[in-house]
């Protein structure tokens, strides 16, 4: 008797530090809760790779997830093709940097995550994005050393998020807890 394959999710990590640690904790919890139901493949952008090393969580990702790839270029690893062929139930980019949000909103597929998201959208594969920059105004983020960093989020960044939210089959998440609800909708 042939064993049925579990569905898969592509989790992209972009170069955003905001909510990085909280997102990792949520994804570890989800992986544990749904490990018999779904496989989570991790795709890390070059900038994301720098950020996870800066936050000291690179080893934690490697310890908790089996299939991990780091961007070489926009088509390597060939995530875009895998998404277009329907190998994944959906693509999740969390946290997603303002840079990656802008690239997807403006259709600039010159990085692994932006290219894969755009190609997935063309194939009607659901895309879920949790931007690090969500609302206009001042936000305080925690640095790896525990210090606060004050950031002022601009209208232009939020405009790109609104462009994404208006796209077919594209959903914007606000908090890591929204990811838990997403997995519950798909896999419970």
N, C-alpha and C positions, 0 to 999 in steps of 0.2 A: 504494500500500500504506500503510495507516494505521500510524503509529508507536505502539507499545505504551507506555503510561504507566508510569513507575517507581513502585513503592510509596513511601509517605511515612511519616515518623515525626514526631510532634509532640514537640519538646523544650521543656519548661517550665523556666524559671529563676526560682526564688523568692528571697526576700530573705535568703538565708543566705550569709555570707562563708566559712564553714568549707568547705574543699575546692573553692571556686569556681574558683581558678586551675587546680588540677589537673584539674577537670572540663572546663574549657574546652580545655586541652591535649589531653585524651583525645578530646573531641568533634571537634577539628580533625583529629586523627589518623584517627578513624573516618570523617569526611567524605571525607578524601583517599583512604582505602583503599576505600570503598564508593561513591564518587561516580558510578560507572556503574551502580550497582545500586539505590540508594535516595536519595530526597531528604529532607533534614532541615529542617523548618520550625521556627523559634525563636519561642517565646512568652515574653515577659518580664513578670512581675508588676510593679506599680508599685514595690513594695519591692525587687524584683530589679533594677529599673532604677537605683534609688538605690545599691544595693550594687555593681553593675558599674561605675558611674561612680566610686564611692569607691575601688574597687580599680584603676581606670584601665584597664579592659579593654573598655570600650564600643566603641571604634573597632576593636579586634581582632575582636570578634564581628561587627561590620558588614563588615569586610574579608573574613572567612572564610565567612560564611553569606549566602545570597541572600535568603531569605524570613524577615524579622524583623518581629514585631509587638510593641508594648508595650501593656499593659492600659490600657483607658479605664474599663471597668467589668466586672462579672461576665459580661456577654454581648457585650462589644465589645473586641477582635474576636470574631467568633462561632465560637470554637473548639469550644465544647460541641456545637453543631449539626454541625460538620464531623466531629467524633469519632463522634457518634451515627450519622451517615450512613455510617460505615465508610471515610472518606477517609484514615484513618491505620491503619497496621498495629498500632501501639501508641502509648501516651503515656508519656513519660519525664519525670519531674520530678527534676532533679539540678543542683545540690544543692537539697534541700527543707528549708525552715525549720521549726522546731518549730511555728510558728504555722500554716503550711499543713498540716502533718501533723495537727495537732489539728482544724482545720476539716474536713478530709476524714474523719477518724475519727469526728467528732461530726456529720457530714452537714450542715455549714454552708457552703453554696455561694455565699457573698457576695463572692468574688473570682474573677478569671478562671481561675486554675489550680485552685482548689478546686471551683468549679462544673463546669469541664470534666472534671475527674477523676471527680467523682460522676456526672455524666451519662454519661460513658464506661463506668463500672462498670455502670450500669443497662442499657447496650446490649451488655454483655459484651465490651468492647474491653479488651485487656490494659493494665494500669497498672503501671509500674515506678517506684518512688520510692527515691531515695537521700537519707535524712534526714541533716541535719548533726549532729543529736544522736541517738546510737545506743545508748549504754550508760550506766547510772548510774555516776556518779563524776566525778572531775576530769579535764578535758582541757585541753590547751594548744593554742591556735590562733594562727596568724600574722596580724598586722594588715598592711595595705598598706605601712606604713613599716618592716616587718620585725620589729617588737617582738612579744613574746609576750603573749597575753591568757589568763589562767586562767579557765576556766568550770567551774561545778559543775552537772552534768546531774542532773536530778531523776527520781524514780520515775514521776511523772505524765507526763513527756515520753516515757519508755520505754513506759508503758502505752498511749499513743496509737499508737506504732509497732507494738506487739503487736496492737492492734486492726486496724490496716491489714494486717498479715501474715496475719491470720486471715480476711480478706475474700476471696471468690471472685475469681479472675483478677487479684489484686493481689499484687505481689511487691516485697519490700524488698531493696534493694541496699546493701552496706556501703561499698564503695570505688569510685573511678572505674574501676579495672580490671574491675570487674564489668560495667560498661557495654560494654566491649570484648567480653566473652564473650556478652553479650546480643545484640549485633549479629551476631556470628559464628553464633549459633544460628539467627537469623532469615534471614540473607542470604548465608551461604556455601553 
